[in-house]
Amino acid sequence: MVKRSSLDPLEEARARVKLRYAKAKPVHPGPGTIGTAAMRLTRKKLPQKAATLSRLKVEWTEIVGEQLARLCRPEKLSPAKGGRRLTLMVIPAASGLVQHQSEIIRQRVSVAAGGDITAIKILQGHFGPAPKVTKKGHIPLTPEQRDALIASAASIDDKKLRDALVSLGEAVLTAEPETPN
């Protein structure tokens, strides 16, 4: 006596194909990334004073770079599981790019903020132009200094070169010297 399946042969074939291509989930998800493990170990050693949102806004271009700074801005820092979550306002056309770069942004901001940014939330919206960065180090040039600068370049015959050197001299003389930290 031959026993037959209660299922239709066509359905059995479909089930076999499904099983052939189905992937099982691993029982143990495995270790996390090295960066996550390093953050867990160093979090206790880092200073407790974390970066504020206003500090992130001021240093945003230096943290993420000029290209990304034109596309997104930090909006909010909020508590999250194991750290804090940064909410970014992103231009809608660039949301895919920012989403793709979100792990790099998270790492850079986390380093700048003391190592506790664990997630990034992306909001699409429009924002105004980047805040203007004012030069702190502009010292006005006195008329005597300007006359001395022009007199020192007077012996140069080429007018364009002379004007360029005078402009360079003005820039050097009006720049505030950097103080070592």
VOGU-3710 file (C-alpha; in Angstrom, 3 decimals, decimal comma):
1> mvkrssldpl> 0,000/0,000/0,000  1,392/3,353/-1,055  0,753/6,359/1,141  0,294/9,634/-0,589  0,745/13,084/0,838  -2,360/14,967/1,682  -0,851/18,045/0,007  -0,981/18,850/-3,609  2,307/17,965/-5,388  2,544/21,517/-6,702
11> eeararvklr> 2,239/22,923/-3,180  4,903/20,475/-1,952  7,291/21,670/-4,664  6,672/25,294/-3,728  7,303/24,510/-0,045  10,603/22,767/-0,915  11,748/25,811/-2,918  10,829/28,143/-0,044  12,767/26,016/2,428  15,770/25,858/0,122
21> yakakpvhpg> 16,123/29,656/0,076  15,030/30,434/3,625  17,803/31,514/5,962  17,712/30,772/9,623  18,533/33,451/12,162  21,659/32,787/14,225  21,081/31,673/17,795  23,785/34,014/19,098  24,027/37,388/17,331  27,797/37,523/17,843
31> pgtigtaamr> 29,971/40,283/19,219  29,265/43,900/18,405  31,664/46,203/16,650  35,035/47,053/18,136  33,972/50,692/18,365  30,978/49,790/20,538  33,138/47,703/22,854  35,747/50,462/23,077  33,054/53,035/23,912  31,709/50,838/26,706
41> ltrkklpqka> 35,187/50,456/28,198  36,202/54,104/27,887  32,873/55,681/28,874  33,774/55,384/32,557  37,109/57,101/31,976  35,773/60,033/29,944  34,853/63,321/31,609  31,297/63,464/32,905  30,667/66,912/31,454  29,100/66,152/28,101
51> atlsrlkvew> 28,846/68,455/25,126  25,847/70,708/24,914  23,732/71,288/21,851  24,921/74,875/21,553  28,557/73,718/21,479  27,707/71,192/18,770  25,990/73,894/16,716  29,001/76,184/16,964  31,513/73,468/16,064  29,277/71,607/13,583
61> teivgeqlar> 31,312/72,453/10,466  34,554/71,318/12,100  32,945/68,107/13,374  31,245/66,793/10,237  32,946/68,739/7,475  31,808/71,553/5,245  29,801/69,406/2,792  27,677/67,656/5,420  27,287/70,868/7,425  25,502/72,423/4,438
71> lcrpeklspa> 23,038/69,507/4,362  22,187/68,980/8,025  22,156/70,733/11,406  21,913/69,429/14,970  18,493/70,104/16,478  18,229/68,242/19,764  20,117/65,990/22,176  17,920/63,593/24,110  18,498/60,609/26,397  18,598/57,214/24,690
81> kggrrltlmv> 19,421/53,654/25,644  23,043/53,614/26,766  23,759/57,270/26,011  22,185/60,144/24,102  20,432/60,521/20,752  21,229/63,373/18,372  18,358/64,667/16,245  19,434/66,188/12,927  17,419/68,472/10,652  18,249/67,455/7,083
91> ipaasglvqh> 17,376/68,978/3,720  14,851/66,529/2,184  16,828/66,063/-1,028  19,910/65,062/0,962  18,261/62,760/3,501  19,447/59,611/1,724  23,041/60,795/1,704  22,918/61,815/5,355  21,281/58,492/6,268  24,114/56,704/4,458
101> qseiirqrvs> 26,698/58,795/6,333  24,884/58,600/9,697  27,323/56,144/11,308  30,304/58,328/10,395  28,447/61,395/11,688  27,586/59,537/14,907  31,213/58,549/15,439  32,538/62,058/14,821  29,910/63,712/17,006  30,445/61,101/19,703
111> vaaggditai> 34,166/61,875/19,784  33,458/65,610/19,945  30,713/65,152/22,544  32,567/62,873/24,922  31,693/59,440/23,554  28,047/59,080/24,531  26,086/59,592/21,279  24,553/56,189/20,583  21,894/57,027/17,991  20,977/59,568/15,355
121> kilqghfgpa> 17,434/60,551/14,448  16,938/62,246/11,092  14,156/64,783/10,524  13,531/66,218/7,083  12,938/69,926/6,815  14,339/73,198/5,611  16,569/75,533/7,546  18,171/78,886/6,913  21,727/79,501/5,760  24,642/78,468/7,908
131> pkvtkkghip> 25,396/80,861/10,743  28,112/83,320/9,829  31,380/82,705/11,601  32,864/86,009/12,611  36,594/86,362/12,613  37,780/86,981/16,139  41,248/87,960/15,098  40,710/91,133/13,082  42,891/93,939/14,383  42,459/97,190/12,434
141> ltpeqrdali> 45,530/98,415/10,552  46,736/101,884/11,565  47,353/104,480/8,813  51,087/104,488/9,650  51,295/100,710/9,216  49,412/100,884/5,922  51,715/103,650/4,601  54,791/101,652/5,634  53,405/98,558/3,891  52,733/100,465/0,662
151> asaasiddkk> 56,181/102,117/0,821  57,907/98,753/1,236  56,159/97,402/-1,880  56,664/100,570/-3,964  59,838/99,261/-5,596  57,920/96,425/-7,324  57,192/97,309/-10,966  54,282/94,909/-11,632  51,080/96,552/-10,312  49,150/93,276/-9,824
161> lrdalvslge> 52,018/91,716/-7,877  52,434/94,873/-5,776  48,700/94,972/-4,929  48,697/91,262/-4,092  51,674/91,674/-1,745  50,065/94,683/-0,051  46,869/92,655/0,460  48,879/89,757/1,863  50,718/92,105/4,204  47,427/93,568/5,429
171> avltaepetp> 46,037/90,089/6,067  49,127/89,075/8,032  49,250/92,270/10,066  45,526/92,280/10,912  45,358/88,604/11,930  45,237/87,910/15,638  48,098/85,708/16,779  46,990/82,256/17,915  47,491/81,530/21,570  48,645/78,034/22,529
181> n> 46,206/76,086/24,717
//
